[in-house]
Amino acid sequence: MTIQHLPFHLERKANRPILGQWHLPQTPPKGTILFLHGYKGHMDWGAWSQVGDTVAHAGWRFLRINFSHNGTQPENPASFVDLEAFAENTHRRELEEANDVVRAIRVPSALHEVGPHQGPLAILGHSRGGGIACLVAAESNSALMPAGIEGVSHLITLASVADFQERFPKGDALKAWEKEGRMEVINHRTRQRLQHNWRFYTDFQAHARRLNIQDAVQRFTGPSLFIHCADDPAVPVEHAHRLAEWSPHPTLFIAEKGGHTFDTKEPWNESSLPAVMQAAMKTALRFLEEGRAVQ
């Protein structure tokens, strides 16, 4: 099947636009999957483009986006060149941007160039993007469905965090961050020194209830699939078990090996996805189409 690639551009009043890439099948689509990248990531990281083609080959529209303050720029979509934007980012900003994209997909005529907006809409998120996916699945439905607009039908996470609060520094490290106003983090892949403004912490605390992943997963009434690798060194597999315990309609798929990125890396120059990522995508597609994971 030939895959069509189209740019996604969502203008937002008084905010940066949200840019992305559509992967579209030539046949009538079975539904739409919105992909949210993770921390220190972007939509072109590693094999995400190949994942999009894999999903489109199976008959689904796949949209991957860049969060506006992930550190990239439109002219440099795969490089961390806007370090001030990275420093200004917050969890709440990413949630609101994802909400805006879901609404753009669902509201008639907003994205007329990519066809119908009815039918299944799954949110797929990796790592921190998985946590954001949990939030947006619940919040978008609360906003759209009372107005008679279709919301999010399925939630899928890859190596997702289950709690943002516990990822923050504690004790002396937290005090030092407050005193300095900025906290340094290293992007080991690019060897860049990145910064988080103190507002990254205070904004979360001010909106902690809204940004509570457990509450969101419990409120989302659609089917949920939580995919993780048992040997994940960045987000322990225990996070996936917690998510599954909270979900009203959970499916849990644990791969024995694959790390945090399912054996993909940046850059990804292989002609096919690694076996564990292939299994994850096969599982996700079967979950969407048959309501169950691969046995």
C-alpha positions in Angstrom: 0.0 0.0 0.0 1.3 3.5 -0.9 1.5 5.9 2.0 0.7 9.6 1.7 2.6 12.0 3.9 1.1 15.4 4.5 2.2 18.2 6.8 0.1 19.1 9.8 0.0 22.8 10.9 -2.4 24.0 13.6 -2.4 27.8 14.2 -3.4 28.9 17.7 -4.2 32.4 18.8 -1.4 34.0 20.9 0.4 30.6 21.0 3.0 28.9 18.9 1.6 26.7 16.1 1.7 23.0 16.5 3.4 21.2 13.6 3.3 17.6 12.7 3.2 14.9 10.0 0.3 12.8 8.7 0.8 9.2 7.5 -2.3 8.4 5.4 -3.4 5.1 3.9 -4.8 5.2 0.4 -7.8 3.1 1.4 -10.7 4.5 3.6 -9.1 4.8 7.1 -10.1 2.5 9.9 -9.5 5.4 12.3 -6.9 7.8 13.6 -3.9 7.5 15.9 -2.4 10.6 17.5 1.2 10.1 18.7 2.8 12.1 21.5 6.6 12.0 21.9 8.3 11.8 25.2 10.8 13.8 27.3 13.8 15.1 25.5 12.2 13.7 22.3 10.5 14.9 19.2 8.3 13.5 16.5 11.3 12.6 14.2 13.2 10.8 16.9 14.5 7.3 16.0 11.9 5.1 14.3 8.7 7.1 15.0 8.4 7.9 11.3 8.7 4.2 10.4 6.1 3.4 13.1 3.8 5.9 11.4 4.2 4.1 8.1 3.6 0.8 9.7 0.3 2.0 11.2 -0.8 3.6 7.9 0.0 0.4 6.0 -2.4 -1.3 8.3 -5.1 1.2 7.2 -5.0 3.8 10.0 -4.3 7.5 9.8 -1.3 8.3 12.0 -0.4 11.8 13.1 2.8 12.6 15.0 3.3 16.1 16.4 6.0 18.2 18.0 5.1 19.9 21.2 5.8 23.5 20.7 8.4 23.9 23.5 10.2 20.6 23.1 13.4 22.5 22.0 13.1 22.1 18.2 12.1 24.7 15.7 10.2 24.4 12.4 13.3 24.8 10.4 15.2 22.4 12.6 12.5 19.8 13.6 14.9 17.1 14.7 17.5 19.2 16.6 17.5 20.9 20.0 18.2 24.4 19.0 15.6 26.4 21.0 16.9 25.7 24.5 15.0 28.7 26.0 11.7 27.1 24.8 12.7 23.8 26.4 13.4 25.6 29.6 10.0 27.2 29.5 8.0 24.0 28.9 5.5 22.6 31.3 3.4 19.5 31.6 0.3 21.7 31.4 1.4 23.3 28.2 1.8 19.9 26.6 -1.6 18.7 27.8 -3.3 21.8 26.4 -1.6 21.4 23.1 -2.6 17.8 22.8 -6.2 18.9 23.7 -6.0 21.4 20.9 -4.9 18.8 18.4 -7.7 16.4 19.4 -10.3 19.1 19.0 -8.8 20.0 15.6 -9.2 16.4 14.5 -12.7 16.1 15.7 -14.3 19.4 14.9 -15.8 19.4 11.3 -13.9 21.3 8.6 -10.9 22.0 10.9 -8.7 19.5 9.0 -10.8 18.9 5.9 -7.8 18.0 3.8 -7.3 14.7 5.5 -10.8 13.3 5.2 -13.5 12.3 7.7 -13.1 12.9 11.4 -15.6 10.3 12.6 -14.7 6.9 14.0 -12.1 5.6 16.4 -9.5 8.0 17.7 -6.6 6.5 19.7 -4.0 8.5 21.7 -0.6 6.8 21.7 2.1 8.3 23.9 5.7 7.3 24.7 7.3 7.8 28.1 6.2 11.3 29.4 4.1 11.5 26.3 2.3 8.4 27.6 1.4 10.3 30.8 0.2 13.2 28.7 -1.9 10.8 26.6 -3.6 9.5 29.8 -4.5 13.1 30.7 -5.7 14.2 27.3 -7.8 11.0 26.8 -9.9 11.9 29.9 -9.9 15.7 29.6 -10.8 15.8 25.9 -13.7 13.5 26.4 -15.0 15.6 29.3 -14.8 18.7 27.0 -16.1 17.3 23.7 -18.6 14.6 24.5 -21.1 16.8 26.4 -21.2 19.0 23.3 -22.1 16.0 21.2 -18.6 15.8 19.6 -16.8 12.4 19.4 -13.8 12.2 21.7 -11.0 9.7 22.3 -12.0 6.1 21.9 -8.8 4.3 22.9 -5.7 5.0 25.0 -2.3 3.3 24.3 0.9 3.9 26.1 4.5 2.9 25.4 6.8 2.8 28.4 4.6 5.4 30.1 5.2 7.1 33.4 2.4 6.6 36.0 3.1 9.7 38.1 4.7 13.0 37.2 5.1 14.2 40.8 7.5 11.5 41.7 9.8 12.3 38.8 10.8 15.7 40.3 13.9 16.1 42.4 13.6 16.0 46.2 15.4 17.3 49.2 18.6 19.3 48.7 18.3 19.0 44.9 14.9 20.6 44.9 16.1 23.4 47.2 19.0 24.1 44.9 16.7 24.3 41.9 14.5 26.8 43.7 17.5 28.9 44.8 19.1 28.9 41.4 15.8 29.3 39.4 17.0 26.8 36.9 18.0 23.1 37.0 20.4 21.6 34.5 19.7 18.3 32.8 22.0 16.6 30.3 20.8 15.3 26.9 23.3 12.4 26.8 22.6 11.7 23.1 23.4 15.2 22.0 25.7 16.0 24.9 23.8 19.3 25.4 23.2 21.0 28.7 19.5 21.7 29.0 17.7 23.7 31.6 14.3 23.6 33.4 13.0 26.8 34.8 11.7 26.7 38.4 8.3 27.4 36.9 8.3 23.8 35.5 7.9 22.7 39.1 5.7 25.4 40.4 3.2 25.2 37.5 2.9 21.5 38.1 2.2 22.0 41.8 -0.4 24.7 41.0 -2.2 22.3 38.7 -1.4 18.9 40.4 -4.9 17.7 40.5 -5.4 18.3 36.8 -2.1 16.6 36.0 -2.8 13.6 38.1 -2.4 10.5 35.9 -4.1 8.1 38.2 -7.2 10.2 38.3 -7.2 10.6 34.5 -6.8 6.9 33.8 -9.6 6.1 36.3 -11.9 8.6 34.5 -11.2 7.4 31.0 -14.0 4.9 30.3 -12.6 3.6 27.0 -10.4 0.6 26.5 -6.7 1.1 27.4 -3.5 -0.7 26.4 -0.3 -0.3 28.4 2.8 -1.6 26.7 6.1 -1.8 28.5 9.4 -3.7 28.5 10.4 -5.5 31.7 14.0 -4.3 31.4 13.2 -0.6 31.0 15.9 1.3 32.9 14.3 4.8 32.7 10.7 4.0 33.7 10.4 0.8 35.7 7.8 -1.7 34.4 5.9 -1.2 37.7 4.5 2.0 36.2 2.6 -0.1 33.6 1.2 -2.4 36.3 -0.1 0.7 38.2 -1.7 2.1 35.1 -3.5 -1.2 34.4 -4.7 -1.4 38.0 -6.3 2.0 37.7 -8.0 1.6 34.3 -11.6 0.5 34.1 -10.9 -1.5 30.9 -7.2 -2.4 30.8 -5.0 -4.6 28.6 -1.4 -5.1 29.7 1.4 -6.2 27.4 4.9 -6.7 28.8 7.8 -7.5 26.6 10.8 -9.3 28.2 13.4 -7.1 26.6 13.6 -3.8 24.7 14.6 -1.2 27.2 12.9 2.2 27.2 12.7 2.7 23.5 11.8 -0.9 22.3 15.3 -1.4 20.8 15.0 1.7 18.7 17.6 4.5 18.8 18.5 7.9 17.3 19.3 8.0 14.5 17.4 5.0 13.2 18.8 3.9 9.8 17.5 0.4 9.6 15.0 -0.7 6.9 12.6 -2.3 9.4 11.5 -1.9 13.0 13.2 -4.1 15.6 11.3 -7.2 16.6 10.1 -5.8 20.0 8.7 -2.7 18.4 7.0 -4.7 15.6 5.4 -6.8 18.4 4.3 -3.7 20.2 2.7 -2.2 17.0 1.1 -5.6 16.1 -0.3 -5.7 19.6 -1.7 -2.1 19.4 -3.3 -2.7 16.0 -5.0 -5.9 17.1 -6.1 -4.2 20.3 -7.7 -1.4 18.2 -9.3 -3.7 15.7 -10.3 -6.8 17.8 -10.3 -5.4 21.3 -7.6 -7.7 22.5 -3.8 -8.0 22.4 -1.7 -10.5 20.5 -1.6 -13.8 22.4 
